[in-house]
């Protein structure tokens, strides 16, 4: 079948026509020969029956007078029929009166039954027995046997005729198909040529032509309509491609500009990181180096207080007190600044830290303040996180200390809780203090920024800034939700560990 698929449709139609005609003729011829093969024994039997009637009529007188010679002469006439193999004439008692054999050799005569309903076929012979009567009286029986050689010869003649006629019919079918197949193959071949041209040249404006108004014509019309749709979409695609190329060029410009911007930002970030590191180092060094002269100032002002307070005039005592107070405040600011700078430069490596233990230690450090204020501190179960245990303790201590400090006449009530949110732990420290105006929710985390005077609430204004720096070092964030007179809730997040994420 594979070679047949490779030939053109023109040859396929011709071969199909010839093959169909040949198969039809062959089937008809074989059917006719089979029919003749099946019916030839009956035909021979009919001829034998007619011959038996004739021979029986001619031998009836010989049987009546028991004349063998006359009967032999009658049977000898059967030589004119070559297909007759033998002939026997039986008397009424079953004995043979006369016989004939084609080969001239007489053998033992076959048994002839008293009655025959019809002929019988014995191998390649047909045998027939018929009674011989005269004026309605049965005188004997005639037995004839014929071969089928005439039928075989006739079938051979039929086969030769069928082959000759079939050849002529196939030749005629070939000629007719060559003429008629063009009506079918020509439009299809033209359509195939158009398809190849369109595929090779990518020119969708070409159209196939067909004068047929049958299925092939519908196929050509559908193909042309498909080409029209492809041509339209190709034009749209080209337009879209042009727009896409234009957009790609714009994106390339934008990407190049963004890369330059990112490089600039990266450089600025690196410069900022270096600057921050230098500032932290400077703050640490400055605050550390200022400790010695500040201790000297504090020591001498304290000596002035001890030796000369009350011995000079009132203005001198007031000036000495101002100097002592300023030195103490300066020392506090420098200590806070030193603590702030150490968050990034002197922090410990992160390790697993139990927040309940950290909170317990922070409350132990604030035990005096808690007792004096009558504060109540409660907490929910707290998790174990990855962080700097010392800095986390400073975080809890600052937030709880602020909750105790910024209170009104009520006893402070402070509650610490936590919950899992996504990839982080969300902590909250809630109090019932004086609250914070939402306008200052960001300002309170800036270093040395204060919302109250030192006379109202003591401090340097660095506590919450220190908390923010600690949380940022741990990769989290901190914010406050509050309103004046309604207390405040400080929230901060600490990322979960890898094992906690896998278990979740």
NUSE-665649 format. One line per field, with one value per residue (C-alpha): residue number from 1; x, z, y. Coordinates in nm, 4 decimals. Example, Ala and Ser with C-alpha at 12.3 -4.5 7.8 and 13.67 -1.06 7.14 Angstrom:
% residues 2
fike: (1	2)
east: (1.2300	1.3670)
up: (0.7800	0.7140)
north: (-0.4500	-0.1060)
//
This chain:
% residues 504
fike: (1	2	3	4	5	6	7	8	9	10	11	12	13	14	15	16	17	18	19	20	21	22	23	24	25	26	27	28	29	30	31	32	33	34	35	36	37	38	39	40	41	42	43	44	45	46	47	48	49	50	51	52	53	54	55	56	57	58	59	60	61	62	63	64	65	66	67	68	69	70	71	72	73	74	75	76	77	78	79	80	81	82	83	84	85	86	87	88	89	90	91	92	93	94	95	96	97	98	99	100	101	102	103	104	105	106	107	108	109	110	111	112	113	114	115	116	117	118	119	120	121	122	123	124	125	126	127	128	129	130	131	132	133	134	135	136	137	138	139	140	141	142	143	144	145	146	147	148	149	150	151	152	153	154	155	156	157	158	159	160	161	162	163	164	165	166	167	168	169	170	171	172	173	174	175	176	177	178	179	180	181	182	183	184	185	186	187	188	189	190	191	192	193	194	195	196	197	198	199	200	201	202	203	204	205	206	207	208	209	210	211	212	213	214	215	216	217	218	219	220	221	222	223	224	225	226	227	228	229	230	231	232	233	234	235	236	237	238	239	240	241	242	243	244	245	246	247	248	249	250	251	252	253	254	255	256	257	258	259	260	261	262	263	264	265	266	267	268	269	270	271	272	273	274	275	276	277	278	279	280	281	282	283	284	285	286	287	288	289	290	291	292	293	294	295	296	297	298	299	300	301	302	303	304	305	306	307	308	309	310	311	312	313	314	315	316	317	318	319	320	321	322	323	324	325	326	327	328	329	330	331	332	333	334	335	336	337	338	339	340	341	342	343	344	345	346	347	348	349	350	351	352	353	354	355	356	357	358	359	360	361	362	363	364	365	366	367	368	369	370	371	372	373	374	375	376	377	378	379	380	381	382	383	384	385	386	387	388	389	390	391	392	393	394	395	396	397	398	399	400	401	402	403	404	405	406	407	408	409	410	411	412	413	414	415	416	417	418	419	420	421	422	423	424	425	426	427	428	429	430	431	432	433	434	435	436	437	438	439	440	441	442	443	444	445	446	447	448	449	450	451	452	453	454	455	456	457	458	459	460	461	462	463	464	465	466	467	468	469	470	471	472	473	474	475	476	477	478	479	480	481	482	483	484	485	486	487	488	489	490	491	492	493	494	495	496	497	498	499	500	501	502	503	504)
east: (0.0000	0.2926	0.3945	0.0298	0.0237	0.3193	0.1730	-0.0344	-0.4097	-0.4395	-0.2770	-0.4652	-0.7996	-0.6874	-0.5675	-0.8854	-1.1002	-0.8974	-0.8834	-1.2584	-1.3391	-1.0957	-1.2396	-1.5955	-1.5119	-1.3150	-1.5977	-1.8543	-1.6395	-1.5641	-1.9329	-2.0294	-1.7697	-1.8788	-2.2386	-2.1453	-1.9420	-2.2380	-2.5031	-2.3019	-2.3798	-2.7537	-2.7152	-2.5269	-2.7916	-3.0674	-2.8855	-2.8315	-3.2018	-3.2934	-3.0381	-3.1696	-3.5213	-3.3957	-3.1768	-3.4516	-3.7050	-3.4650	-3.3821	-3.7392	-3.7987	-3.4652	-3.5688	-3.9052	-3.7483	-3.4325	-3.2112	-2.8604	-2.7234	-2.9883	-2.9327	-2.5532	-2.5970	-2.8151	-2.5625	-2.2746	-2.4276	-2.3192	-1.9641	-2.0811	-2.1031	-1.7435	-1.8496	-2.0437	-1.8285	-2.0571	-2.4104	-2.5877	-2.9280	-3.0730	-3.3502	-3.6464	-3.4839	-3.1692	-2.9400	-2.7409	-2.8747	-2.6214	-2.3413	-2.1119	-1.7822	-1.5919	-1.2516	-1.3814	-1.3108	-1.6165	-1.5895	-1.8285	-2.1485	-2.2475	-2.5446	-2.8488	-3.1167	-3.4765	-3.5745	-3.3960	-3.5527	-3.2800	-2.9215	-2.6248	-2.2719	-1.9880	-1.6573	-1.6116	-1.8929	-2.2690	-2.4694	-2.8349	-3.0759	-3.4135	-3.6734	-3.7482	-4.1207	-4.3352	-4.7078	-4.6877	-4.5106	-4.1595	-3.9256	-3.5913	-3.3570	-3.0923	-2.7847	-2.5732	-2.2562	-2.1001	-1.7907	-1.7716	-1.5027	-1.7341	-1.8275	-1.4588	-1.3767	-1.6707	-1.5575	-1.2078	-1.3587	-1.5650	-1.2518	-1.0638	-1.3582	-1.3875	-1.0147	-1.0341	-1.3487	-1.2048	-0.8888	-1.0930	-1.3162	-1.0149	-0.8616	-1.1856	-1.2087	-0.8518	-0.9219	-1.2464	-1.0925	-0.8004	-1.0482	-1.2903	-1.0481	-0.9221	-1.2547	-1.1764	-0.7970	-0.7279	-0.8936	-0.7298	-0.3866	-0.4329	-0.5331	-0.2240	-0.0041	-0.1562	-0.0990	0.2680	0.3113	0.1521	0.3685	0.6881	0.6333	0.4219	0.1942	-0.1616	-0.3120	-0.3018	-0.6357	-0.7225	-0.9628	-1.2265	-1.5260	-1.6789	-1.9859	-1.9554	-1.7719	-1.4380	-1.5677	-1.6797	-1.3339	-1.1677	-1.4039	-1.3326	-0.9581	-0.9812	-1.1857	-0.9260	-0.6512	-0.8478	-0.8724	-0.5028	-0.4162	-0.6217	-0.4673	-0.1216	-0.1695	-0.2907	0.0018	0.2506	0.0957	0.1060	0.4653	0.5596	0.3921	0.5614	0.9018	0.8343	0.7290	1.0343	1.2576	1.0853	1.1212	1.4890	1.5306	1.3315	1.5311	1.8578	1.7362	1.6185	1.9500	2.1286	1.8890	1.9403	2.3166	2.2881	2.0661	2.3019	2.5958	2.4004	2.2943	2.6515	2.7597	2.4747	2.5729	2.9319	2.8116	2.5862	2.8697	3.1009	2.8367	2.7797	3.1509	3.1805	2.8925	3.0480	3.3941	3.2631	3.0440	3.3175	3.5870	3.3604	3.3180	3.6564	3.6306	3.2655	3.3612	3.6221	3.3642	3.1165	3.3795	3.4961	3.1421	3.0598	3.3710	3.2455	2.9122	3.0759	3.3273	3.1613	2.7847	2.6454	2.9787	2.9267	2.6282	2.3004	2.3865	2.7038	2.5078	2.2539	2.5285	2.6954	2.3635	2.3112	2.6585	2.6004	2.2598	2.3950	2.6859	2.4465	2.2178	2.5163	2.6371	2.2914	2.2778	2.6247	2.5403	2.2201	2.4057	2.6666	2.3955	2.2249	2.5473	2.6249	2.3049	2.4690	2.8339	2.8371	2.5377	2.5678	2.5080	2.1459	2.0471	1.7230	1.5835	1.2821	1.0739	0.9072	1.2467	1.3494	1.0292	1.0798	1.4346	1.3141	1.0450	1.3093	1.5111	1.1969	1.0838	1.1243	0.9356	0.6578	0.6138	0.6226	0.3670	0.1458	0.1618	0.0095	0.1959	0.0382	0.1285	0.0139	0.2392	0.5348	0.7341	1.1025	1.2555	1.5908	1.7591	1.9927	1.8679	2.0249	1.8774	1.5330	1.5469	1.6281	1.3286	1.0797	1.2313	1.2001	0.8398	0.7220	0.9171	0.7454	0.4053	0.4778	0.6225	0.3526	0.0495	-0.2152	-0.3643	-0.4691	-0.2469	-0.0736	-0.2148	0.0188	-0.0404	0.2124	0.0869	0.1991	0.0537	0.1759	0.1080	0.2538	0.6315	0.6639	0.5626	0.3506	0.4077	0.2033	0.2539	-0.0721	-0.1147	-0.3852	-0.1676	-0.2082	-0.1952	-0.0319	-0.1728	-0.1727	-0.0031	0.3129	0.3063	0.6209	0.8005	0.8300	1.0688	1.3202	1.6262	1.6098	1.2540	1.0269	0.6552	0.6805	0.9201	1.1723	0.9783	0.6663	0.8354	1.2113	1.4233	1.6403	1.3945	1.6083	1.4147	1.1756	1.4469	1.6552	1.3576	1.3188	1.6882	1.6775	1.3708	1.5203	1.8355	1.6149	1.4449	1.1098	0.9130	0.7561	0.4595	0.2043	-0.1749	-0.3109	-0.5304	-0.4933	-0.6362	-0.7056	-0.3723	-0.1331	-0.0491	0.2995	0.3321	0.6535	0.7349	1.0194	1.0614	1.0032	1.2812	1.3141	1.2021	0.8910	0.8043	0.8458	0.6357	0.3641)
up: (0.0000	0.0602	-0.3121	-0.3990	-0.1573	-0.3298	-0.6821	-0.8081	-0.7737	-1.1537	-1.1616	-0.8509	-1.0223	-1.3334	-1.1292	-0.9223	-1.2376	-1.3982	-1.0763	-1.0220	-1.3803	-1.3665	-1.0378	-1.1737	-1.4954	-1.3095	-1.0631	-1.3421	-1.5412	-1.2404	-1.1475	-1.4984	-1.5017	-1.1586	-1.2748	-1.5820	-1.3669	-1.1367	-1.4101	-1.6686	-1.5138	-1.5348	-1.8912	-1.9857	-1.8070	-2.0089	-2.3320	-2.2155	-2.1329	-2.4861	-2.6323	-2.4123	-2.5462	-2.9059	-2.8496	-2.6493	-2.9275	-3.1838	-2.9687	-2.8588	-3.1568	-3.0986	-2.7374	-2.8469	-3.0827	-2.8697	-3.1611	-3.0339	-3.3758	-3.4355	-3.0871	-3.1389	-3.4647	-3.2922	-3.0080	-3.2569	-3.3827	-3.0498	-3.1857	-3.3373	-2.9819	-2.8422	-2.4908	-2.4503	-2.2478	-2.2604	-2.3362	-2.2222	-2.3157	-2.0533	-2.1025	-1.8741	-1.6526	-1.6109	-1.8542	-2.1134	-2.4668	-2.6270	-2.5210	-2.6437	-2.5018	-2.6405	-2.5982	-2.7546	-2.4509	-2.2894	-1.9228	-1.6720	-1.7223	-1.4310	-1.2199	-1.3445	-1.0857	-1.1629	-1.1129	-1.1626	-1.0439	-1.1954	-1.3205	-1.0969	-1.1108	-1.0621	-1.0369	-1.3671	-1.5368	-1.5589	-1.5666	-1.6601	-1.6788	-1.8551	-1.9188	-2.2771	-2.3423	-2.6374	-2.6359	-2.2609	-2.1810	-2.0340	-2.2470	-2.0816	-1.9573	-2.1296	-1.9334	-2.0660	-1.9221	-2.0523	-1.9464	-1.8945	-2.1512	-2.3673	-2.0633	-1.9765	-2.3323	-2.3330	-2.0083	-2.1471	-2.4475	-2.2128	-2.0115	-2.3244	-2.4346	-2.0917	-2.0893	-2.4339	-2.3572	-2.0218	-2.1871	-2.4328	-2.1521	-1.9423	-2.2399	-2.2956	-1.9229	-1.9277	-2.2255	-2.0756	-1.7319	-1.8814	-2.0389	-1.7493	-1.4588	-1.5669	-1.4578	-1.1035	-1.0896	-1.2673	-1.0017	-0.7219	-0.8887	-0.9431	-0.5777	-0.4689	-0.6864	-0.5310	-0.1839	-0.2625	-0.4053	-0.0985	0.1327	-0.0577	-0.1192	0.1915	-0.0409	0.0844	-0.1895	-0.4417	-0.5133	-0.6630	-0.9602	-1.0325	-1.2696	-1.0899	-0.8768	-0.6956	-0.3769	-0.5384	-0.6172	-0.2564	-0.1472	-0.3650	-0.2356	0.1223	0.0541	-0.0953	0.2026	0.4366	0.2444	0.2825	0.6583	0.6800	0.4721	0.7047	1.0164	0.8627	0.8067	1.1638	1.2853	1.0910	1.2352	1.5839	1.5260	1.4197	1.7317	1.9401	1.7947	1.8676	2.2203	2.2626	2.1548	2.4106	2.6760	2.5926	2.6454	2.9691	3.0820	3.0054	3.1949	3.4820	3.4887	3.5090	3.7846	3.9684	3.9359	4.0712	4.3568	4.4264	4.4407	4.6628	4.8881	4.9157	4.9913	5.2440	5.4054	5.4294	5.5657	5.8205	5.9247	5.9563	6.1494	6.3851	6.4321	6.4817	6.7288	6.9217	6.9196	6.9960	7.2802	7.4158	7.3929	7.5505	7.8618	8.0109	7.9814	8.0881	8.4024	8.4706	8.4337	8.6505	8.9163	8.9435	8.9473	9.2280	9.4158	9.3663	9.5181	9.8194	9.8942	9.7899	9.7976	10.0497	10.0797	9.7711	9.6726	9.5492	9.1841	9.2218	9.3798	9.0957	8.8303	8.9990	9.0023	8.6319	8.5543	8.7541	8.5924	8.2428	8.3031	8.4227	8.1249	7.8906	8.0471	8.0040	7.6373	7.5712	7.7423	7.5387	7.2190	7.3015	7.3595	7.0310	6.8326	6.9833	6.8386	6.4981	6.5928	6.9125	6.8630	6.9293	6.6733	6.6480	6.8378	6.9522	7.2331	7.4551	7.4698	7.7970	7.9691	7.8090	7.9337	8.2827	8.2984	8.1724	8.4445	8.7042	8.5940	8.6258	8.9567	9.1518	8.8915	8.8747	9.2526	9.2896	9.0141	9.1162	8.7591	8.6526	8.3719	8.2070	7.8997	7.6730	7.5869	7.3943	7.1253	7.0822	6.8082	6.6363	6.7589	6.9946	7.3441	7.5051	7.2519	7.2686	7.6468	7.5966	7.3576	7.6103	7.8915	7.6990	7.5873	7.9374	8.0987	7.8655	7.9473	8.3201	8.2722	8.0485	8.2700	8.4377	8.7822	8.7052	8.7922	8.4747	8.3146	8.0571	7.8471	7.6176	7.3490	7.0238	6.7272	6.4047	6.0879	5.7661	5.7877	6.1069	6.4707	6.5565	6.9117	7.0868	7.4095	7.5177	7.8018	7.9478	7.9650	7.8321	7.4661	7.1665	6.9048	6.5692	6.4067	6.6025	6.5400	6.3235	6.5094	6.8374	6.6766	6.5749	6.7981	7.0630	6.9601	7.2577	7.2837	7.6455	7.8453	8.0851	8.3732	8.2747	8.1918	8.2334	7.9668	7.6617	7.3880	7.2623	7.3978	7.1058	6.8508	7.0129	6.9865	6.6152	6.5496	6.7338	6.5368	6.2041	6.2848	6.3368	5.9960	6.1327	6.1726	6.4610	6.4810	6.7255	6.7287	6.9809	7.0569	7.3315	7.6636	7.5301	7.5937	7.3268	7.1638	7.0238	6.7555	6.6253	6.4064	6.4124	6.1179	6.1878	6.1581	5.8598	6.0695	6.1838	5.8167	5.7198	6.0127	5.9249)
north: (0.0000	0.2368	0.2633	0.3259	0.6217	0.7841	0.8019	1.0939	1.1098	1.0921	0.7515	0.6459	0.7142	0.5242	0.2272	0.2275	0.2233	-0.0565	-0.2584	-0.2206	-0.3232	-0.6173	-0.7367	-0.7109	-0.8982	-1.1635	-1.2161	-1.2395	-1.4856	-1.7033	-1.7001	-1.8106	-2.0923	-2.2124	-2.2095	-2.4155	-2.6534	-2.7096	-2.7435	-2.9399	-3.2868	-3.2188	-3.0937	-3.4109	-3.6165	-3.4469	-3.5271	-3.8870	-3.9106	-3.8017	-4.0423	-4.3253	-4.2673	-4.2840	-4.5923	-4.7619	-4.7081	-4.8562	-5.1590	-5.2342	-5.4685	-5.6434	-5.7039	-5.8294	-6.0832	-6.1345	-6.0255	-5.9491	-5.8500	-5.5851	-5.4439	-5.4410	-5.2464	-4.9893	-4.9434	-4.9206	-4.5969	-4.4397	-4.4097	-4.0818	-3.9466	-3.9559	-3.8701	-4.2004	-4.4395	-4.7393	-4.8562	-5.1784	-5.3159	-5.5508	-5.8010	-5.8004	-6.0630	-5.8472	-6.0321	-5.8333	-5.8462	-5.6084	-5.3761	-5.0981	-4.9622	-4.6696	-4.8383	-5.1583	-5.3710	-5.5211	-5.5885	-5.7244	-5.5277	-5.3056	-5.3834	-5.2011	-5.1294	-5.2005	-4.8378	-4.5060	-4.1863	-3.9695	-3.9728	-4.0263	-3.8950	-4.1371	-3.9482	-3.7668	-3.9652	-3.9322	-4.2565	-4.3026	-4.6008	-4.5879	-4.8582	-4.9741	-5.0151	-5.1159	-5.0434	-4.9763	-5.3034	-5.2945	-5.5049	-5.4190	-5.1462	-4.9345	-4.8109	-4.5232	-4.3654	-4.0423	-3.8511	-3.4713	-3.4008	-3.1914	-2.9785	-2.9311	-2.8314	-2.5949	-2.4331	-2.3874	-2.2132	-1.9988	-1.9111	-1.8051	-1.5965	-1.4364	-1.3510	-1.1969	-1.0031	-0.8946	-0.7641	-0.5625	-0.4315	-0.3319	-0.1572	0.0311	0.1137	0.2432	0.4690	0.5966	0.6538	0.8470	1.0815	1.1142	1.1200	1.4597	1.6023	1.4847	1.4910	1.8208	2.0478	1.8474	1.8665	2.2388	2.2740	2.0814	2.3039	2.6170	2.4726	2.4040	2.7548	2.9138	2.7035	2.7833	3.1547	3.2344	3.4314	3.3980	3.6141	3.3242	3.1564	2.8181	2.7969	2.5339	2.5185	2.2226	2.2705	1.9389	1.8396	1.9280	2.2747	2.3087	2.1947	2.4602	2.7285	2.6245	2.6284	2.9791	3.0963	2.9478	3.1295	3.4520	3.4044	3.3170	3.6238	3.8431	3.6921	3.7096	4.0812	4.1217	3.9123	4.1236	4.4379	4.2883	4.1794	4.5308	4.6691	4.4016	4.4866	4.8502	4.7630	4.5376	4.8268	5.0490	4.7811	4.7450	5.1161	5.0947	4.7898	4.9662	5.2724	5.0533	4.8726	5.2054	5.3113	4.9836	5.0195	5.3722	5.2511	4.9629	5.1995	5.4350	5.1465	5.0306	5.3859	5.4143	5.0854	5.2016	5.5353	5.3645	5.1357	5.4327	5.6277	5.3348	5.2998	5.6753	5.6801	5.3944	5.5459	5.8956	5.7819	5.5601	5.8268	6.0893	5.8792	5.9775	6.3613	6.3423	6.1486	6.4150	6.6946	6.5058	6.4367	6.7995	6.9374	6.6991	6.8240	7.1800	7.0801	6.9191	7.1969	7.5199	7.4665	7.7157	7.9006	8.1118	8.3228	8.1750	8.2297	8.0221	7.7346	7.7500	7.7431	7.4490	7.2589	7.3362	7.2030	6.8826	6.8255	6.8887	6.6490	6.3761	6.4254	6.4223	6.1007	5.9456	6.0490	5.9123	5.5826	5.5510	5.6378	5.3757	5.1179	5.2160	5.1830	4.8443	4.6894	4.6543	4.6377	4.4333	4.2032	3.8288	3.5534	3.4388	3.1269	2.9661	3.1785	3.1001	3.4208	3.3186	3.2994	3.6285	3.7962	3.6533	3.7963	4.1354	4.1475	4.0591	4.3632	4.5799	4.4323	4.7610	4.9672	4.7053	4.7033	5.0812	5.1348	4.8440	4.7149	4.3820	4.2033	3.8958	3.6997	3.4179	3.1211	3.2624	3.0788	3.0011	3.2178	3.2564	3.5750	3.7591	3.6756	3.9851	4.2288	4.0612	4.1018	4.4739	4.4936	4.3516	4.5575	4.8870	4.8231	4.7189	5.0047	5.2561	5.1018	5.1534	5.5034	5.6562	5.5993	5.8067	5.7548	5.3937	5.1002	4.9763	4.6600	4.5073	4.1961	4.0254	3.7838	3.6229	3.4318	3.2739	3.4742	3.3336	3.3191	3.5264	3.5433	3.8483	3.9767	4.2436	4.4402	4.6049	4.8565	5.0852	5.3971	5.7496	5.6429	5.8081	6.0404	5.8432	6.1455	6.0646	5.6849	5.7068	5.9880	5.8001	5.5471	5.8190	5.8507	6.1273	6.2215	6.2936	6.3766	6.5010	6.7184	6.5696	6.7230	6.5237	6.1945	6.1441	5.9801	6.0499	5.9423	5.6589	5.3562	5.3006	5.3853	5.1113	4.8706	4.9471	4.8898	4.5548	4.4365	4.5456	4.3486	4.0429	4.0939	4.2089	4.5298	4.7254	4.9636	5.0975	5.1227	5.3711	5.6692	5.9319	5.8100	5.4554	5.2884	5.1600	4.8282	4.7814	4.5114	4.3594	4.0572	3.8039	3.5600	3.1912	2.9331	2.6962	2.3995	2.5871	2.6598	2.2930	2.1723	2.4237)
//
